[in-house]
Amino acid sequence: MQTVTVQLTDRSARKALQDLEQKHMIRIVESPRFESPALPGKPMDLPAFQQWIAGAEDAPAVSLKAAKSTWAAKRRQLQKLTK
C-alpha cells in the first residue's frame, strides 16, 4: 500500500477518484495526518520559519550509529504494527 497526497483542481477529477473508491480500488482519506511545512496547508510566517530553523540548528547532533540504532528499533515497531 502506498499513500499519495493529491490536490484536485477540477470536480470531474474528484468524481473519477470517487468512482475508483466505489470499486474498492483506492481509499480516500479526507484529512491526512501529516504535519510538515513541506506539505500544502496554512503557510508558515517568516518568524515561525526562522524559529523552526534556529531550533533545528541548536538541536544536538546525532551520531550516525545512534540514528541507525533508533531507526532499526522504529522499523521493528512499524513491522509489528503492519503484520
Z-matrix of the N, CA and C atoms (Angstrom, degrees):
N
C 1 1.438
C 2 1.520 1 108.20
N 3 1.317 2 116.22 1 138.76
C 4 1.456 3 122.46 2 176.32
C 5 1.514 4 109.14 3 -126.92
N 6 1.325 5 116.30 4 145.60
C 7 1.452 6 121.48 5 177.54
C 8 1.515 7 108.56 6 -107.04
N 9 1.323 8 115.92 7 131.15
C 10 1.452 9 122.29 8 -179.28
C 11 1.522 10 107.99 9 -126.78
N 12 1.315 11 116.53 10 131.89
C 13 1.460 12 121.07 11 175.39
C 14 1.516 13 107.92 12 -97.37
N 15 1.325 14 116.69 13 126.05
C 16 1.458 15 122.09 14 -176.00
C 17 1.519 16 108.47 15 -129.49
N 18 1.321 17 116.36 16 135.90
C 19 1.459 18 120.70 17 173.99
C 20 1.522 19 106.86 18 -106.99
N 21 1.332 20 116.62 19 117.87
C 22 1.460 21 121.64 20 -177.25
C 23 1.525 22 110.15 21 -92.87
N 24 1.330 23 115.38 22 138.28
C 25 1.462 24 119.63 23 179.50
C 26 1.528 25 111.75 24 -116.57
N 27 1.324 26 117.03 25 2.71
C 28 1.453 27 120.88 26 -176.39
C 29 1.526 28 109.38 27 -137.90
N 30 1.323 29 117.03 28 138.93
C 31 1.466 30 120.77 29 -179.32
C 32 1.525 31 112.06 30 -65.53
N 33 1.324 32 117.31 31 -34.47
C 34 1.466 33 119.16 32 -179.32
C 35 1.530 34 110.90 33 -67.13
N 36 1.329 35 117.09 34 -30.02
C 37 1.461 36 120.19 35 176.76
C 38 1.523 37 110.33 36 -66.74
N 39 1.346 38 116.38 37 -41.52
C 40 1.470 39 119.81 38 177.37
C 41 1.520 40 110.47 39 -63.86
N 42 1.301 41 117.11 40 -39.97
C 43 1.469 42 121.40 41 178.57
C 44 1.526 43 110.24 42 -62.13
N 45 1.332 44 116.38 43 -41.89
C 46 1.469 45 120.17 44 179.16
C 47 1.534 46 110.65 45 -62.15
N 48 1.333 47 116.43 46 -41.31
C 49 1.467 48 119.51 47 178.11
C 50 1.524 49 111.60 48 -68.03
N 51 1.320 50 117.22 49 -37.45
C 52 1.461 51 120.18 50 177.60
C 53 1.531 52 110.77 51 -65.33
N 54 1.336 53 117.38 52 -35.63
C 55 1.467 54 120.58 53 176.09
C 56 1.529 55 110.53 54 -63.29
N 57 1.332 56 117.04 55 -41.18
C 58 1.463 57 120.59 56 177.17
C 59 1.522 58 111.27 57 -65.02
N 60 1.326 59 116.42 58 -35.54
C 61 1.459 60 119.81 59 178.01
C 62 1.526 61 111.02 60 -66.95
N 63 1.327 62 117.48 61 -39.17
C 64 1.462 63 121.01 62 178.91
C 65 1.525 64 111.19 63 -64.93
N 66 1.327 65 116.81 64 -29.08
C 67 1.472 66 121.18 65 177.91
C 68 1.532 67 111.35 66 -85.58
N 69 1.343 68 116.67 67 5.58
C 70 1.467 69 123.59 68 179.35
C 71 1.526 70 112.03 69 60.61
N 72 1.315 71 116.71 70 31.15
C 73 1.460 72 120.73 71 177.14
C 74 1.537 73 110.82 72 -91.67
N 75 1.333 74 116.49 73 -27.46
C 76 1.456 75 121.98 74 176.79
C 77 1.521 76 108.59 75 -139.28
N 78 1.333 77 115.37 76 167.74
C 79 1.462 78 121.50 77 174.22
C 80 1.519 79 106.80 78 -128.24
N 81 1.320 80 116.92 79 127.64
C 82 1.455 81 122.03 80 -179.60
C 83 1.524 82 108.40 81 -93.16
N 84 1.330 83 115.54 82 125.05
C 85 1.455 84 122.59 83 177.17
C 86 1.519 85 105.89 84 -105.39
N 87 1.329 86 116.81 85 115.15
C 88 1.461 87 120.99 86 -173.42
C 89 1.519 88 113.40 87 -65.23
N 90 1.327 89 117.80 88 -47.51
C 91 1.458 90 118.86 89 -178.18
C 92 1.528 91 109.20 90 -122.35
N 93 1.320 92 117.07 91 108.42
C 94 1.461 93 119.05 92 179.39
C 95 1.528 94 111.11 93 -64.50
N 96 1.319 95 115.92 94 151.36
C 97 1.458 96 121.25 95 -178.30
C 98 1.523 97 111.50 96 -97.60
N 99 1.313 98 117.62 97 28.71
C 100 1.448 99 121.82 98 -178.33
C 101 1.519 100 109.93 99 -96.07
N 102 1.304 101 116.56 100 137.20
C 103 1.449 102 121.26 101 175.22
C 104 1.512 103 107.73 102 -126.02
N 105 1.312 104 116.15 103 98.56
C 106 1.448 105 121.21 104 -179.00
C 107 1.517 106 108.88 105 -150.29
N 108 1.329 107 117.60 106 138.80
C 109 1.460 108 118.67 107 177.14
C 110 1.524 109 112.51 108 -66.21
N 111 1.328 110 117.95 109 -11.44
C 112 1.453 111 120.78 110 -179.98
C 113 1.527 112 112.26 111 -82.47
N 114 1.319 113 117.54 112 -15.02
C 115 1.464 114 120.78 113 -178.09
C 116 1.524 115 110.44 114 -93.61
N 117 1.335 116 117.11 115 155.03
C 118 1.459 117 118.69 116 179.75
C 119 1.525 118 111.44 117 -63.39
N 120 1.275 119 114.70 118 153.49
C 121 1.456 120 119.94 119 -179.57
C 122 1.513 121 109.16 120 153.87
N 123 1.300 122 115.46 121 -157.02
C 124 1.458 123 120.68 122 -179.54
C 125 1.529 124 109.00 123 -65.76
N 126 1.337 125 117.82 124 126.47
C 127 1.465 126 119.78 125 -179.51
C 128 1.526 127 111.46 126 -64.38
N 129 1.324 128 115.02 127 147.05
C 130 1.452 129 121.26 128 178.11
C 131 1.533 130 107.36 129 -89.38
N 132 1.332 131 116.89 130 131.30
C 133 1.465 132 118.33 131 179.76
C 134 1.530 133 109.77 132 -74.65
N 135 1.326 134 116.25 133 162.64
C 136 1.459 135 121.80 134 -173.93
C 137 1.526 136 113.30 135 -59.81
N 138 1.337 137 120.22 136 -45.69
C 139 1.474 138 118.65 137 178.72
C 140 1.535 139 112.50 138 -61.54
N 141 1.325 140 117.39 139 -39.18
C 142 1.471 141 119.80 140 178.78
C 143 1.525 142 110.29 141 -65.68
N 144 1.330 143 116.93 142 -39.63
C 145 1.465 144 120.64 143 178.61
C 146 1.522 145 110.50 144 -65.30
N 147 1.337 146 116.97 145 -43.00
C 148 1.463 147 120.82 146 178.98
C 149 1.528 148 110.88 147 -63.33
N 150 1.324 149 116.33 148 -38.25
C 151 1.463 150 120.41 149 178.08
C 152 1.531 151 110.53 150 -66.98
N 153 1.323 152 117.07 151 -39.10
C 154 1.471 153 121.95 152 178.32
C 155 1.529 154 109.99 153 -62.85
N 156 1.351 155 117.16 154 -43.97
C 157 1.462 156 121.49 155 179.04
C 158 1.529 157 110.30 156 -65.21
N 159 1.330 158 117.16 157 -44.99
C 160 1.466 159 120.74 158 179.71
C 161 1.527 160 110.81 159 -60.02
N 162 1.313 161 116.58 160 -41.11
C 163 1.466 162 120.04 161 178.06
C 164 1.516 163 111.90 162 -63.79
N 165 1.329 164 116.11 163 -38.85
C 166 1.467 165 119.77 164 178.63
C 167 1.521 166 111.00 165 -67.80
N 168 1.338 167 116.65 166 -38.29
C 169 1.463 168 119.91 167 179.47
C 170 1.521 169 112.05 168 -70.91
N 171 1.329 170 117.73 169 -31.83
C 172 1.460 171 121.70 170 -178.75
C 173 1.528 172 112.41 171 -83.74
N 174 1.311 173 117.50 172 -14.08
C 175 1.465 174 120.78 173 -179.43
C 176 1.522 175 109.50 174 -64.97
N 177 1.312 176 116.84 175 144.78
C 178 1.465 177 118.68 176 -179.71
C 179 1.531 178 110.77 177 -65.81
N 180 1.320 179 114.81 178 146.36
C 181 1.463 180 120.56 179 178.64
C 182 1.532 181 109.50 180 -72.29
N 183 1.311 182 115.86 181 151.01
C 184 1.459 183 121.67 182 179.04
C 185 1.518 184 107.64 183 -116.31
N 186 1.309 185 116.16 184 133.96
C 187 1.461 186 119.18 185 178.91
C 188 1.527 187 109.62 186 -70.33
N 189 1.312 188 115.73 187 154.62
C 190 1.462 189 120.68 188 179.53
C 191 1.527 190 110.44 189 -61.08
N 192 1.322 191 116.69 190 -38.79
C 193 1.462 192 120.90 191 179.77
C 194 1.530 193 111.10 192 -62.75
N 195 1.337 194 116.82 193 -43.67
C 196 1.467 195 121.19 194 179.50
C 197 1.523 196 110.61 195 -66.86
N 198 1.334 197 117.19 196 -39.96
C 199 1.464 198 120.62 197 179.14
C 200 1.529 199 110.71 198 -64.06
N 201 1.320 200 116.79 199 -43.01
C 202 1.470 201 120.01 200 178.75
C 203 1.518 202 110.99 201 -64.36
N 204 1.315 203 117.23 202 -38.69
C 205 1.464 204 121.35 203 179.14
C 206 1.526 205 110.69 204 -64.95
N 207 1.338 206 115.89 205 -44.80
C 208 1.463 207 120.23 206 178.81
C 209 1.519 208 110.74 207 -63.05
N 210 1.341 209 116.51 208 -43.40
C 211 1.460 210 120.16 209 -179.98
C 212 1.533 211 110.91 210 -64.20
N 213 1.323 212 117.86 211 -39.38
C 214 1.461 213 120.52 212 178.85
C 215 1.530 214 110.75 213 -61.32
N 216 1.320 215 116.70 214 -42.24
C 217 1.472 216 120.27 215 178.64
C 218 1.527 217 110.50 216 -64.67
N 219 1.332 218 117.10 217 -44.45
C 220 1.467 219 120.79 218 179.06
C 221 1.523 220 111.19 219 -64.45
N 222 1.336 221 116.70 220 -39.61
C 223 1.460 222 120.73 221 179.09
C 224 1.524 223 110.80 222 -61.52
N 225 1.341 224 117.28 223 -44.11
C 226 1.464 225 120.63 224 177.60
C 227 1.534 226 110.44 225 -61.19
N 228 1.334 227 115.77 226 -41.90
C 229 1.463 228 120.49 227 179.86
C 230 1.532 229 110.14 228 -62.97
N 231 1.315 230 118.20 229 -44.29
C 232 1.462 231 121.93 230 179.00
C 233 1.525 232 111.57 231 -65.08
N 234 1.325 233 116.40 232 -39.52
C 235 1.465 234 119.60 233 179.46
C 236 1.520 235 110.91 234 -64.19
N 237 1.329 236 117.35 235 -36.57
C 238 1.464 237 120.18 236 177.77
C 239 1.526 238 110.78 237 -66.12
N 240 1.340 239 116.55 238 -36.38
C 241 1.455 240 120.60 239 -178.52
C 242 1.539 241 112.40 240 -72.46
N 243 1.314 242 117.56 241 -26.37
C 244 1.464 243 120.36 242 -176.40
C 245 1.514 244 113.29 243 -92.87
N 246 1.321 245 118.03 244 -3.81
C 247 1.474 246 120.04 245 -179.71
C 248 1.500 247 110.94 246 -87.56
